[in-house]
Amino acid sequence: QVQLVESGGGLVQPGGSLRLSCVASGITFGSYTMSWYRQAPGKERELVARIFGAGGSTNYADSMKGRSTISRDNAKNTVYLQMNSLKPEDTAVYYCNAQLIFMNYWGKGTLVTVSS
């Protein structure tokens, strides 16, 4: 059974930082492209960042470029998202995604609230 479990969300003040983690089980983690998506209230889910299994190259949404870093530890089956200089508009539920060819799995999400 595939499981993706996110953690690290919470309440943070504008300008603050958070590090999200996603632990995967039930998949050959190193083969999967791992991504973070987010969904704000009333909005569609959008890609935040992606890291490929082979070589570890990364992609970022323009909204998070320069403020976030995605990384992975294949030995721990874990993908991370370090977010800095957070803004109120970053408030959303953040979801972990694992994708390989036609296989696509989601975590249940972790809530990030940026507010003073």
Legacy VTK file of the C-alpha trace (Angstrom):
# vtk DataFile Version 3.0
C-alpha trace
ASCII
DATASET POLYDATA
POINTS 116 float
0.000 0.000 0.000
1.360 3.369 -1.020
1.443 6.097 1.597
2.686 9.658 1.414
2.664 11.413 4.783
3.315 15.136 4.949
4.380 17.060 8.024
5.818 20.426 8.986
2.899 22.711 8.280
1.628 25.259 10.754
1.141 28.917 11.496
3.991 31.233 10.584
4.313 35.005 10.434
4.929 36.791 7.135
8.608 36.651 6.309
9.064 33.423 8.220
10.203 29.993 7.117
8.890 26.463 7.198
10.274 23.107 6.170
7.790 20.550 4.942
8.582 16.844 4.835
6.921 13.959 3.036
7.763 10.367 3.866
6.833 7.786 1.260
6.254 4.078 1.684
5.172 1.334 -0.673
7.032 2.727 -3.703
10.520 2.492 -5.138
11.126 6.035 -4.000
14.263 6.806 -5.973
12.504 6.091 -9.268
9.673 8.540 -8.688
9.386 12.187 -9.542
8.372 13.901 -6.314
6.459 17.135 -6.235
4.836 19.574 -3.872
1.500 21.102 -4.841
-0.669 23.520 -2.945
-4.316 24.456 -2.909
-5.583 27.674 -1.413
-9.241 28.134 -0.453
-11.356 28.633 -3.561
-8.447 28.016 -5.915
-7.225 25.125 -7.999
-4.348 22.946 -6.926
-1.072 24.216 -8.347
2.464 22.931 -8.635
4.971 24.452 -6.220
8.127 22.464 -6.963
9.249 19.196 -8.502
12.348 17.054 -8.202
13.145 14.234 -10.579
14.329 10.856 -9.398
17.173 10.471 -11.837
19.752 13.178 -11.326
17.633 15.245 -8.968
16.950 18.147 -11.303
14.283 20.546 -10.103
11.496 22.797 -11.335
9.776 25.620 -9.448
6.627 27.622 -9.905
7.364 31.268 -10.601
5.548 32.242 -7.403
8.010 30.242 -5.279
11.202 30.560 -7.304
13.980 31.996 -5.176
12.003 31.474 -1.969
11.854 27.704 -1.843
14.097 24.689 -2.216
12.958 21.152 -2.893
15.269 18.290 -1.996
15.103 14.562 -1.480
16.825 11.914 0.597
16.379 8.628 -1.218
17.830 6.692 1.702
15.031 8.014 3.916
12.280 7.945 1.263
11.692 11.582 2.056
11.201 14.751 0.065
11.487 18.199 1.623
10.294 21.676 0.796
12.115 24.544 2.474
10.101 27.739 2.171
11.452 31.143 3.116
10.140 34.704 3.066
6.621 33.388 3.335
3.728 35.627 2.360
0.044 35.518 3.306
-0.727 34.385 -0.236
1.308 31.238 0.421
-1.438 30.100 2.775
-2.703 26.768 1.470
-2.832 23.062 2.016
0.420 21.629 0.689
0.308 18.180 -0.888
3.052 15.713 -1.653
2.858 13.880 -4.995
4.742 10.867 -6.335
4.629 10.149 -10.051
6.140 7.480 -12.278
4.795 7.005 -15.797
1.084 6.299 -15.202
1.351 5.874 -11.423
0.364 8.933 -9.473
-0.045 9.144 -5.700
-1.049 11.914 -3.312
-0.669 12.587 0.358
-3.450 14.038 2.485
-1.787 17.417 2.810
-0.461 19.693 5.499
-1.859 23.149 6.184
0.402 26.186 5.996
-1.025 29.434 7.318
0.931 32.651 6.914
-0.530 35.337 9.113
0.440 37.894 11.692
LINES 1 117
116 0 1 2 3 4 5 6 7 8 9 10 11 12 13 14 15 16 17 18 19 20 21 22 23 24 25 26 27 28 29 30 31 32 33 34 35 36 37 38 39 40 41 42 43 44 45 46 47 48 49 50 51 52 53 54 55 56 57 58 59 60 61 62 63 64 65 66 67 68 69 70 71 72 73 74 75 76 77 78 79 80 81 82 83 84 85 86 87 88 89 90 91 92 93 94 95 96 97 98 99 100 101 102 103 104 105 106 107 108 109 110 111 112 113 114 115
